[in-house]
Amino acid sequence: MTKRALLLALPLLAASLSGCISFGGKPPKSLLTLTPSATLPVGESQRSNVAATITIAVPSLPQELASSRVPVHSGGTAIAFVKDAQWVERPSQLFQRLLGDTITANTGRLVLSSRQSMLDPGAYLMGELRRFGVEEETREAVVTYDAALIRGPESVVEKRRFEARVPVTEIEAAPVGAALNQAANEVAAQVAEWVGK
């Protein structure tokens, strides 16, 4: 075979092999995300010399939530995952963003990034996302967030647990995603009310 014939045959060989090679599992038809029910006005500016500021840390997670899959608790100690349900990114990052939007919309506080908080520390919210999945026995989506809040320079830490449970009709990707979104928004609203006091 000449060099030219070999060069012409390579694309055909690559095309025929592409159907045989798979890198990872079959991707889901769609990915889940969180949408805030509290909306922020577009184009409205905020200033740290007028509005109170807060920095929200990405929540820590137990190992079961460290992936993009949705856990299902069964029988107290067993954990499975909802078939074809996958978050677009880690639940901790989605929940941090949801908290930021909800706190800004409900309290008027200016949410700062970690870098921005060096200039104006304000309040600091951190915590752990303990549950973010489904309980099979009760057929509920459960979101549990253990929060710790430092309100200002006095460095007194307040701690509080927040939880919301929303019924799930079926343990499948779409209804589970909708129920978790509702539960996450309920928890975010509870946290915003606490932060705003």
N, C-alpha and C positions, 0 to 999 in steps of 0.2 A: 504494500500500500504506500502510495506516495505521500509526501508531507501535506500536499494540498488536499488530497482525498481524506486524510486523517483529520485535518482542520474542519472540513465540511461535515464529517461524521460525528464530531464531538457534540454539537448542539442536539442532534437526534438522540445520542446516547444519554445525554443529561436529561432530556425530556422524558425518555422512557424510564429512567431510574427515579425521577421525582415522584411518581406515584407509589413507589415501593418504600420510600424512606419517610419516617415520621419522627419528628423531634418533640416528644412530650405527648400528653393525652389530647383527645379531641376537645377543642375549646367549646365553652357553653355558647348558646345562641345569643345570649345577652348577659351583661354584667350588672350587678346591683350597685346602687349608690344611695346616699342620703340627701334628701331635699328639705331645706328648712321651711317650716310653715310660717315662721316670722320673716317677713320680707324687709329688705333694706331699700330705702329710697335711692334711686339712681341720681348721681350728680350732686348729692348733698355732701358738703365737706365738713370734716370735724377737726377741731384743734385741741391739742393737749393742754393748752393754757385755759380752756373753757370747760371741756368735758373731763370727767374723771377717767383715768386710764387703768387698763388691766392687761396683764400678759397671761396667756393660757398655754400651759405646757401640753405637749402630746401625752395623753394618758399612757401609763404602763399597762401591760397586758399579761395575763397568764398564757402559757404555751398554747392552749387550745385555740386562742384568738390571734396567735402570731402569724397565721396564714390568711389567705383571702377567702377561705371556705367558711360556711355557716354551720356551727355545731348544733347537734340535737342531743340533749341529755335524756337518757333513758334508764330507768331503774336505779337512780341514785348515783351509780358509779360508772355506767357505760356511756361512751360518747361516740356518736356516728356523725355523719355530715349530710346536709340536704343535697340530694342529687341535682346536678346542673346549676347549683347556686354558688356564685362566686362574686366577691366584692371587686370593684374596679381598683381599689387600693386597700391597704390595711384598715380595719375598722377604727383603730385609734386615730389615724389621720382624718378620716371622714368625720368622726365624732368631734375632734378638736375644732374643725372648721364649722361644724353645725353649732357647737357651743359659742364660738365667736360671733357668728351671724345672729344667733338668738339673743345673746347678751347685749350686743349693740342695738338690735331692734327693740328689745324690751326695756333696757335701762338707759340707753343713750351713752353708755361708756364707750370710750375709744379703745379698741383691742389692738395691742401692739405686738409686733414680732419680737423674738428674743433679742435681736440686734437693736431694734428701736427702744426696747425697754431699758437699755443702758443709759439713755438720755433722760428718761422719765419713768422710773420703775413702777410707780403706782401700786395697784394690787397685783397679787400673783396667785393664780389658780392652778393647782396640780392635782393629780389623782390617779386612780387605777380603774380601768374598765373591767369589772369583775365578771359580768355576764353580758353576752351579746349574741344570743342564739335562741333556741327553741327548747321548751320542755315538752317531751312527748306525752307524758301522763296527763298533764293539764291542758295540752294543746294551746300553749301560750308562747308568744314571743316575749322574751325577758331581757331588759337592759338594766344593769346595776352598775352604778358609778360611785366609787368612794372618793369624795372630794376633800381637798385640804386647801384652805384659803388664808393667805396673808393679806390683810386689808391695807397695810401701809408700812411706814418705816418702823413701827413698834415691834415688828416681827413676832407677833402673837399668832399662833396657828389655830384656826378653827377647822374642825373636821365634821363631816356629815355624809351619810349614805343616802343616795337617791335611787329609786327604782320605779319602773313602770312595766306593766304586764298588759299585753293586748292579745285577745283571742285570735287563733289562726284556724281558718276553715280547713285547709289541707296543708300537709307538710311537703310543699313543693316550692320551687324557686319564687314564682311571682307572688303568691299570698304571703309567704314568709318574708320576702323583701318589703312588701307594703306594711306588714305588721311591725317589723323591726324599725322601719322608718318612722311610723307613728309613735312607737315606744321611745325611740331616741329623741324625738321632738318633745315628748312629754317630760322626759328627764331634763333636757336642755332648758325647758321653760321653768322647771322647779329650781334648777341651779341659778338661772338668771334672777329669779325672785329672791333667792337667798343672797346672791352677790349684791343685788340692788339695795339691800337694807342698810 
